[in-house]
Amino acid sequence: MWDNSHWKKIGLFVGGVAFGTVGLKALLSKDAKKCYTHITAAALRVKDYALQRTETLRENCEDIYEDAMDINEDRKAAEEAIFEDTSDGYKEVEEE
């Protein structure tokens, strides 16, 4: 009726409860709270660093985009300067 596997299960349950109780006390101790506070502070520093780098990257991408738009506008203006619109179509204008 009470074989070894039954006692083993009871022993595991009691051991789990004891380990859980000791673990819970350790998790709620002042030292643990201090450790959690330091870990949270480090995580906040990492978050701030990442946000700062993201903002710098975003600004750089905006600058690149604006420069690319300027380059394309300059190329389009240069191409339009080569060809002049006339009533019978386009004719090539001599470059200066």
C-alpha atoms as one frame of an Amber mdcrd trajectory, in Angstrom:
protein
   0.000   0.000   0.000   2.679   2.535   0.962   5.468   1.667  -1.431   8.662
   3.623  -2.028   7.246   5.663  -4.911   4.482   6.993  -2.659   6.978   8.100
   0.014   9.162   9.567  -2.709   6.264  11.713  -3.943   5.496  12.875  -0.403
   9.192  13.667   0.152   9.359  15.667  -3.057   6.241  17.612  -2.084   7.568
  18.430   1.387  10.965  19.334  -0.059   9.296  21.600  -2.630   7.271  23.371
   0.049  10.370  23.841   2.209  12.436  25.062  -0.750   9.615  27.404  -1.795
   9.349  28.834   1.711  13.088  29.415   2.007  13.199  30.759  -1.559  10.333
  33.132  -0.859  12.072  34.448   2.258  15.247  34.959   0.210  13.333  36.768
  -2.532  11.697  39.090  -0.008  14.828  39.911   1.980  16.343  43.402   2.152
  19.452  42.227   0.293  17.325  40.841  -2.522  15.358  44.087  -2.695  18.616
  46.033  -2.924  19.778  43.733  -5.721  16.479  44.175  -7.609  16.804  47.943
  -7.243  20.309  47.928  -8.740  19.209  45.679 -11.600  16.242  47.956 -12.328
  18.494  51.030 -12.263  20.853  49.355 -14.743  17.937  48.458 -16.999  16.773
  52.079 -16.952  20.277  53.249 -17.905  20.319  50.808 -20.799  16.893  52.039
 -21.906  18.031  55.678 -21.816  21.180  54.821 -23.776  19.167  52.939 -26.401
  16.678  55.798 -26.755  19.515  58.298 -27.117  21.202  56.204 -29.826  17.872
  55.714 -31.577  17.287  59.472 -31.626  20.782  60.076 -33.048  20.199  57.436
 -35.728  16.815  58.963 -36.616  18.368  62.427 -36.966  21.138  61.043 -39.181
  18.603  59.260 -41.373  16.605  62.487 -41.751  19.785  64.340 -42.784  20.640
  61.648 -45.334  17.105  61.756 -46.733  17.168  65.548 -47.080  20.595  65.440
 -48.775  19.363  62.756 -51.178  16.309  64.865 -52.034  18.563  67.873 -52.721
  20.804  65.778 -54.987  17.802  64.552 -56.971  16.391  68.065 -57.303  19.766
  69.338 -58.549  19.994  66.502 -61.092  16.466  67.166 -62.313  17.192  70.890
 -62.675  20.400  70.102 -64.575  18.557  67.745 -66.937  15.842  70.314 -67.554
  18.465  72.938 -68.305  19.901  70.764 -71.092  16.570  70.465 -72.878  14.398
  73.479 -73.590  10.684  73.168 -74.254   9.712  74.454 -77.720   6.428  74.381
 -79.573   7.584  71.577 -81.887   9.078  69.418 -79.166  12.342  69.443 -77.301
  15.608  70.715 -78.670  18.969  70.425 -77.098  20.344  73.650 -75.636  24.047
  74.223 -75.844  25.787  73.810 -72.549  27.495  76.878 -71.209
